[in-house]
């Protein structure tokens, strides 16, 4: 692709370079925190507030260096560029604190894992969570821990527990900055068009649906987006440091978010090398070598727990989803209409079906049918996980692709098609591609097609695709806000009622031990029980089966 960066000189900056500098400052603290966590674990130091302080300072400093690399010399501008990432993190955590994560997985193992890391658990030296002896402790021990380490470091700063999930907002903002810079400097698009593209890419419905939860698929979506945008910034004067930050940070963070992050990071690196060689892009070899070193180090050192410990204790780094003794949890989670189908047909059925948490209901594209908006308030939709308009966006992208290849032959050599092919391949390699949260990168395919259309001056086609994407994201955001507001109000009232009961309370959390930090923050004294306590008037919560509370002295169950 043609580079349109402005010439370097006094006061000259590449288009989008300052936004990229802010994006680098927003993103960098996350991989720095997990690096510090790994180094600390190795020498016996648990996660503490210093992890977050050092990482945030590093992000602000890196943002300043990236701005200098872009040619900025004004002290006022440099101070502003340094301050914006810090303000972004503060605002994101403040926003996150307003909503409780009431999701099943969030309370079952994400929140307990964060709480235990903040309380001193060192997974490098202690195999098995010492604070949990049952329930979901198994998954806490064996799953990648990057998002938990970042949240634990933030929590140790003294902020409310729910504020620690502000990382979700930060990563979306960072993705927006990186895509904006790529659209400006690499694709040569104007600022308003670039902003529309960046918003459409960053506001992936998977990320938006998990904005106020502790799920990690939204972070995976944003990090993949950052990685791809950073690859497009390679070789552009004034954007080299931002590109390096995006590449190195994503190479460290992706593999330690989810097991699939390893596969996607390796796949992206291979695609980067292949496309770079085909297009003879400058600087690819140097960055390719860096990725080839960074990804294995991210797995073997930063990800020592779980990858090395899983391989040593259970014979496979991806245990318990692969290897001897693997656990099948997908069958129970797969809609009945998709069981036994090949991955391509299951992907098509789930993508073109109406939004639903369990069942498949066919519908025509470009329509929003009854019930879909309510389902968009769920954080892990099984069917229609990219929203009710995504099937239409895919059809527009397909029509745009065929029309461009036929009527605009100059686009046939556009490397964007290779990037799109790599995205599709990365989706199809996943046997559970029907579940949107496992393949969030599919969302980028119609957006990439819109970029090619814009470069070919087919603005109407591009506008149609972008409008569908943005409208779908807006519907998801509105539904999520409504659902999280209602849920937060109900849970806050429940916690207030517990605070008025005689204490210490007798509580059986069942699989929802992630409620503990919220009780402690409200000063509610309690004893955990190993079984549901028996009392005359037990208190329960409609969203949490098994969870049972008895007031002080009313229970006859034995304490754990």
C-alpha positions in Angstrom: 0.0 0.0 0.0 1.1 3.5 -0.6 2.5 5.4 2.3 1.3 9.0 2.6 3.2 10.1 5.6 4.2 13.7 5.8 7.9 14.5 5.3 9.9 14.8 8.4 11.1 18.2 9.4 10.6 21.0 11.9 7.1 20.6 13.2 6.2 18.0 10.5 4.4 14.8 11.7 3.1 11.8 9.9 -0.7 11.8 9.6 -2.2 10.2 12.7 1.2 10.0 14.5 0.1 11.9 17.6 -3.0 9.7 17.9 -0.8 6.7 17.5 1.5 8.0 20.3 -1.5 8.3 22.6 -2.6 4.8 21.6 0.8 3.4 22.4 0.7 5.1 25.8 -2.7 3.6 26.5 -1.7 0.1 25.4 1.8 -0.3 26.8 0.9 -0.5 30.6 -0.9 -3.8 30.1 2.1 -5.8 28.7 4.4 -4.0 31.1 2.3 -5.1 34.0 2.4 -8.7 33.0 6.1 -8.5 32.4 6.6 -7.1 35.9 4.2 -9.7 37.4 6.2 -12.5 35.7 9.6 -11.1 36.9 8.1 -10.7 40.4 6.7 -14.2 40.5 10.1 -15.6 39.5 11.8 -14.1 42.5 8.9 -14.6 44.9 7.4 -11.1 44.8 3.6 -11.0 44.5 1.6 -8.4 42.6 1.5 -5.0 44.3 0.6 -1.4 43.6 4.1 -0.7 42.3 3.3 -2.9 39.3 0.6 -0.5 38.2 2.5 2.7 39.0 5.6 1.6 37.1 3.5 0.4 34.1 1.4 3.6 33.9 4.5 5.7 34.1 6.1 3.7 31.4 3.0 4.2 29.2 3.1 8.0 29.7 6.9 8.0 28.9 6.5 5.9 25.8 3.7 8.1 24.6 6.1 11.1 24.8 8.9 9.2 23.0 6.5 8.2 20.3 5.5 11.9 19.9 9.1 12.9 19.7 9.7 10.2 17.0 6.8 11.9 15.1 8.6 15.2 15.2 6.8 16.9 18.1 9.1 19.3 19.9 6.6 21.6 21.8 6.8 21.0 25.5 3.1 21.7 26.0 2.2 19.2 23.3 4.5 16.5 24.8 3.1 17.0 28.3 -0.4 16.7 26.8 0.5 13.5 25.0 2.0 12.1 28.2 -1.1 13.0 30.2 -3.8 11.6 27.9 -3.0 7.9 28.5 -3.0 8.5 32.3 -6.3 10.3 32.0 -7.6 7.6 29.8 -6.8 4.9 32.3 -8.3 6.9 35.2 -11.5 7.6 33.2 -11.9 4.0 32.1 -11.6 2.7 35.6 -14.0 5.3 36.9 -16.5 4.2 34.2 -16.0 0.5 35.0 -16.6 1.1 38.7 -20.2 2.1 38.0 -21.2 -1.4 36.8 -21.1 -4.7 38.6 -19.9 -7.7 36.6 -22.8 -10.1 37.2 -21.8 -12.7 34.5 -21.4 -16.4 35.5 -17.8 -16.8 34.4 -16.9 -13.4 35.8 -18.1 -14.3 39.3 -17.1 -18.0 39.1 -13.4 -17.7 38.2 -12.3 -14.3 36.8 -13.1 -12.3 39.9 -11.8 -14.9 42.3 -8.6 -15.2 40.3 -8.0 -11.4 40.4 -8.8 -11.3 44.1 -6.4 -14.1 44.9 -3.5 -12.6 42.9 -4.1 -9.3 44.7 -4.0 -11.2 48.0 -0.5 -12.6 47.2 -0.9 -15.8 45.2 2.2 -16.6 43.2 1.2 -19.1 40.5 4.9 -19.6 39.5 5.8 -21.1 42.9 2.4 -22.4 44.1 0.7 -24.7 41.7 -3.0 -24.5 42.6 -4.8 -21.5 44.0 -4.3 -21.6 47.7 -7.4 -19.5 48.4 -9.7 -21.9 46.6 -10.1 -25.6 47.2 -13.2 -26.3 45.1 -15.5 -24.8 42.5 -13.7 -23.2 39.7 -10.2 -23.2 41.3 -9.2 -25.8 38.6 -9.8 -23.3 35.8 -8.0 -20.5 37.7 -4.9 -22.7 38.0 -4.8 -23.8 34.4 -5.9 -20.8 32.3 -3.7 -17.9 31.1 -3.6 -15.0 33.6 -2.7 -11.7 31.8 -6.0 -10.0 32.3 -6.2 -11.1 35.9 -2.7 -9.8 36.6 -3.5 -6.4 35.2 -6.7 -6.1 37.1 -5.0 -7.3 40.3 -2.3 -4.7 40.0 -4.9 -2.0 39.5 -6.9 -3.3 42.4 -3.8 -3.1 44.6 -3.8 0.7 44.0 -6.8 0.9 46.3 -9.5 1.5 43.7 -12.8 -0.4 43.9 -12.8 -4.0 42.7 -15.2 -3.3 39.9 -13.0 -0.4 38.6 -10.2 -2.9 37.9 -12.1 -4.1 34.8 -11.4 -0.6 33.2 -8.8 -2.3 31.1 -11.6 -3.3 28.7 -12.3 0.4 27.9 -8.6 1.2 27.7 -7.9 -1.4 25.1 -10.9 -0.3 22.9 -9.6 3.2 23.0 -6.1 2.1 22.2 -7.4 0.0 19.2 -9.3 3.1 18.0 -6.0 5.2 18.1 -4.0 2.6 16.2 -6.6 2.0 13.5 -7.0 5.7 13.1 -3.3 6.2 12.6 -3.2 3.3 10.1 -6.1 4.7 8.1 -4.5 8.1 8.0 -0.9 7.2 7.4 -1.1 3.9 5.4 -4.4 4.1 3.6 -4.2 7.9 3.0 -7.7 8.6 4.2 -9.0 11.8 5.6 -9.5 12.4 9.4 -13.3 12.0 9.6 -13.3 8.9 7.3 -10.4 7.5 9.4 -12.3 8.1 12.6 -15.4 6.2 11.2 -13.2 3.3 10.3 -11.4 3.3 13.6 -14.7 3.4 15.6 -16.1 0.6 13.5 -13.0 -1.6 14.0 -12.6 -0.8 17.7 -16.2 -1.1 18.7 -16.3 -4.8 17.9 -19.5 -6.2 19.4 -17.6 -8.9 21.2 -15.6 -6.2 23.0 -18.6 -4.0 23.5 -20.7 -6.9 25.0 -17.9 -7.5 27.5 -17.1 -3.9 28.2 -18.4 -4.1 31.8 -17.4 -7.7 32.6 -14.3 -9.6 33.4 -14.5 -11.8 30.3 -11.3 -11.6 28.2 -12.6 -12.1 24.6 -13.2 -8.4 24.2 -9.6 -7.8 25.2 -8.6 -10.4 22.7 -10.6 -8.6 20.0 -9.0 -5.2 20.8 -5.5 -6.6 21.0 -5.8 -8.4 17.6 -7.0 -5.1 16.2 -4.0 -3.3 17.7 -1.6 -5.9 16.3 -3.0 -5.7 12.8 -3.0 -1.9 12.8 0.6 -1.8 14.2 1.7 -4.1 11.3 0.3 -1.5 8.9 2.4 1.2 10.6 5.7 -0.5 10.1 8.1 1.4 8.0 6.3 4.8 8.1 8.5 7.6 9.4 7.3 9.1 12.6 5.3 6.0 13.5 8.1 3.4 14.1 8.0 3.5 17.9 4.2 3.3 18.0 4.4 0.4 15.6 7.0 -1.4 17.7 4.9 -0.9 20.8 1.8 -2.3 19.2 3.7 -5.3 17.8 5.8 -6.1 20.9 2.9 -5.4 23.3 0.5 -7.6 21.4 3.1 -10.4 21.0 3.3 -10.5 24.8 -0.3 -9.9 25.7 -2.2 -12.0 23.2 -0.7 -15.4 24.2 -1.3 -14.7 27.9 -5.0 -13.7 27.5 -6.3 -17.0 26.1 -4.9 -20.2 24.7 -6.2 -19.2 21.3 -4.2 -16.0 21.6 -1.0 -18.1 21.0 -2.5 -19.4 17.7 -3.6 -16.0 16.6 -0.3 -14.3 17.5 1.7 -16.9 15.6 -0.7 -16.8 12.6 -0.6 -13.0 12.5 3.2 -13.1 12.6 3.4 -15.5 9.7 0.9 -13.5 7.7 2.9 -10.4 8.4 6.1 -12.0 7.0 4.3 -13.4 4.0 2.5 -10.2 3.0 5.7 -8.1 3.7 7.7 -10.3 1.4 5.1 -10.2 -1.3 4.8 -6.4 -1.2 8.5 -5.8 -0.4 7.5 -3.5 2.5 10.5 -1.9 4.2 11.4 -3.0 7.8 9.5 -6.3 7.7 12.5 -8.5 8.3 13.6 -6.7 11.4 10.1 -6.8 13.0 9.6 -10.4 11.9 12.7 -11.4 13.8 11.5 -9.5 16.9 8.1 -11.3 16.7 9.8 -14.6 16.3 11.6 -14.0 19.5 8.9 -12.3 21.5 6.1 -14.8 21.0 8.0 -17.9 22.4 9.3 -15.7 25.3 5.7 -14.6 26.0 4.7 -18.3 26.3 7.7 -19.8 28.0 8.6 -17.0 30.4 5.8 -14.5 30.9 3.3 -17.4 30.6 5.3 -19.8 32.6 2.1 -20.3 34.6 0.1 -21.9 32.9 2.0 -23.0 29.8 5.1 -24.6 31.4 3.3 -25.8 34.5 0.5 -27.3 32.4 3.0 -29.1 30.2 5.0 -30.3 33.2 2.1 -31.4 35.3 -0.4 -32.6 32.7 1.5 -33.3 29.5 0.2 -30.4 27.4 0.6 -26.6 27.6 -3.1 -26.1 26.6 -4.5 -28.4 29.3 -7.3 -28.8 30.1 -8.7 -28.1 26.6 -6.1 -30.3 24.9 -3.8 -33.2 25.8 -4.2 -36.2 28.2 -7.3 -35.8 30.4 -8.7 -32.9 28.4 -12.2 -31.8 29.4 -15.0 -31.4 27.0 -17.0 -28.3 28.0 -18.0 -27.3 24.5 -20.7 -29.9 23.9 -22.9 -28.6 26.7 -22.3 -25.0 25.5 -23.0 -25.7 21.8 -26.6 -25.0 20.6 -28.3 -28.3 19.6 -28.8 -27.2 16.0 -25.0 -26.8 15.6 -23.9 -30.1 17.2 -22.3 -32.5 14.8 -21.9 -29.9 12.0 -18.7 -29.1 10.3 -17.1 -25.8 11.3 -18.0 -23.9 8.1 -21.7 -24.7 8.2 -21.9 -24.1 11.9 -20.2 -20.7 11.5 -22.6 -19.7 8.7 -25.7 -20.8 10.6 -24.7 -19.0 13.8 -23.6 -15.9 12.0 -26.8 -15.5 9.9 -29.2 -16.6 12.8 -31.1 -14.2 15.1 -29.2 -13.2 18.2 -29.9 -15.8 20.9 -28.2 -17.3 23.9 -28.9 -21.0 23.1 -31.2 -21.6 20.1 -30.9 -21.1 16.4 -33.6 -19.0 14.7 -33.0 -18.3 11.0 -33.8 -14.7 9.9 -33.3 -12.5 6.8 -30.2 -10.2 6.9 -30.5 -6.5 7.4 -33.4 -7.0 9.9 -33.7 -6.8 13.7 -36.3 -9.3 14.8 -38.2 -9.4 18.0 -36.2 -10.5 21.0 -32.7 -9.7 19.6 -32.2 -6.5 21.4 -32.8 -8.2 24.8 -30.3 -11.0 23.9 -27.7 -8.3 23.0 -27.5 -7.6 26.8 -25.8 -11.0 27.2 -22.0 -11.0 27.3 -21.4 -14.3 25.5 -24.1 -14.8 22.8 -23.9 -18.2 21.1 -25.9 -17.3 18.0 -25.6 -13.9 16.2 -22.7 -12.9 18.5 -21.7 -10.1 16.2 -25.1 -8.5 16.4 -28.2 -8.5 14.3 -26.8 -6.5 11.4 -23.5 -8.3 10.9 -24.9 -10.8 8.4 -26.0 -7.9 6.3 -22.5 -6.3 6.6 -20.9 -9.5 5.4 -23.2 -9.6 2.3 -22.3 -6.0 1.5 -18.7 -6.9 1.9 -19.0 -9.8 -0.5 -20.9 -7.7 -3.0 -18.3 -5.0 -2.7 -15.4 -7.5 -3.2 -16.9 -8.9 -6.3 -17.7 -5.5 -7.7 -14.2 -4.1 -7.0 -12.5 -7.1 -8.6 -14.7 -6.8 -11.7 -15.0 -3.0 -12.1 -11.9 -1.7 -10.4 -9.1 -4.0 -11.6 -6.5 -1.7 -10.0 -7.6 -3.0 -6.6 -6.7 -6.6 -7.4 -3.1 -6.1 -6.2 -4.2 -4.3 -3.0 -2.4 -6.1 -0.1 -5.6 -5.6 1.9 -7.0 -8.7 0.2 -4.2 -10.7 1.6 -4.9 -9.3 5.1 -8.5 -10.2 4.7 -7.6 -13.7 3.6 -5.4 -14.2 6.6 -8.3 -13.0 8.9 -10.7 -15.6 7.3 -8.1 -18.3 7.6 -7.5 -17.5 11.3 -11.3 -17.9 11.9 -11.6 -21.2 10.0 -8.7 -22.8 11.9 -10.8 -22.6 15.1 -13.0 -25.6 15.3 -15.5 -23.6 17.4 -15.6 -20.6 15.0 -19.4 -20.5 15.3 -19.1 -18.8 18.7 -18.3 -15.1 17.9 -16.3 -14.5 21.1 -13.8 -17.2 20.0 -13.2 -15.5 16.7 -13.6 -11.8 17.2 -11.3 -11.0 14.3 -14.1 -11.9 11.8 -15.6 -8.6 12.6 -12.7 -6.8 10.8 -13.4 -8.4 7.4 -16.2 -6.1 6.2 -14.4 -3.1 7.6 -11.2 -4.0 5.7 -13.3 -4.4 2.6 -14.8 -0.9 3.1 -11.2 0.5 3.3 -10.4 -1.0 -0.1 -13.6 0.5 -1.5 -12.7 3.9 -0.1 -9.3 3.8 -1.7 -10.9 2.9 -5.0 -13.3 5.8 -4.6 -16.4 3.6 -4.2 -17.7 5.6 -1.3 -21.3 4.4 -1.4 -20.3 0.8 -1.0 -17.9 1.7 1.8 -20.5 3.9 3.6 -23.0 1.1 3.5 -20.6 -1.4 5.1 -19.4 1.0 7.8 -23.0 2.2 8.6 -24.1 -1.4 9.2 -21.1 -2.0 11.4 -21.5 1.2 13.5 -25.2 0.7 13.8 -24.7 -2.9 15.0 -22.1 -1.8 17.6 -24.5 1.0 18.8 -27.3 -1.5 19.3 -25.0 -3.8 21.3 -23.8 -0.9 23.4 -27.3 0.4 24.2 -28.5 -3.1 25.1 -25.5 -3.8 27.3 -25.8 -0.4 29.1 -29.5 -1.2 29.9 -28.8 -4.7 31.1 -25.8 -3.7 33.2 -27.6 -0.8 34.7 -30.6 -3.0 35.8 -28.3 -5.7 37.1 -26.1 -3.3 39.0 -29.2 -1.7 40.6 -30.5 -5.1 41.7 -27.2 -6.3 43.1 -26.5 -3.0 44.9 -29.9 -3.3 46.6 -29.1 -6.9 47.6 -25.7 -5.9 49.1 -27.4 -3.0 51.0 -29.9 -5.5 52.4 -27.0 -7.8 53.5 -25.3 -4.8 55.2 -28.4 -4.3 57.4 -28.5 -8.0 58.6 -27.0 -9.1 61.9 -23.4 -10.1 61.2 -21.2 -12.0 60.7 -23.3 -13.6 57.9 -23.2 -17.2 57.0 -22.8 -17.5 53.3 -22.6 -20.3 50.8 -21.4 -18.7 47.6 -21.7 -21.8 45.4 -19.9 -21.1 42.1 -20.1 -17.3 42.7 -17.2 -16.6 45.0 -16.4 -13.5 43.0 -19.0 -11.7 45.1 -16.6 -11.7 48.1 -14.6 -8.5 47.2 -17.9 -6.5 46.9 -19.0 -7.7 50.4 -15.6 -6.8 51.9 -15.7 -3.4 50.3 -19.0 -2.7 52.0 -17.6 -3.8 55.4 -19.9 -6.8 55.5 -18.5 -9.5 57.9 -19.2 -13.1 56.8 -18.2 -16.7 57.2 -17.9 -18.8 54.1 -19.7 -22.1 54.2 -19.0 -25.3 52.3 -22.7 -26.0 51.9 -25.9 -24.0 51.9 -26.6 -22.9 55.5 -30.0 -23.9 57.0 -32.0 -21.1 58.6 -35.6 -20.0 58.9 -35.3 -17.1 56.4 -32.4 -17.7 54.0 -31.6 -14.9 51.6 -30.9 -15.8 48.0 -30.4 -14.0 44.7 -32.5 -14.9 41.6 -29.5 -14.6 39.3 -27.3 -17.0 41.3 -28.5 -20.5 42.0 -27.1 -22.2 45.1 -26.0 -18.8 46.6 -27.5 -18.7 50.1 -27.1 -16.3 53.0 -28.2 -16.6 56.7 -27.9 -13.9 59.3 -25.6 -14.3 62.3 -26.5 -17.1 64.7 -29.3 -18.4 62.5 -27.4 -21.0 60.6 -26.8 -24.6 61.7 -24.2 -25.4 58.9 -20.6 -25.9 59.8 -18.0 -23.4 58.6 -15.5 -24.3 56.0 
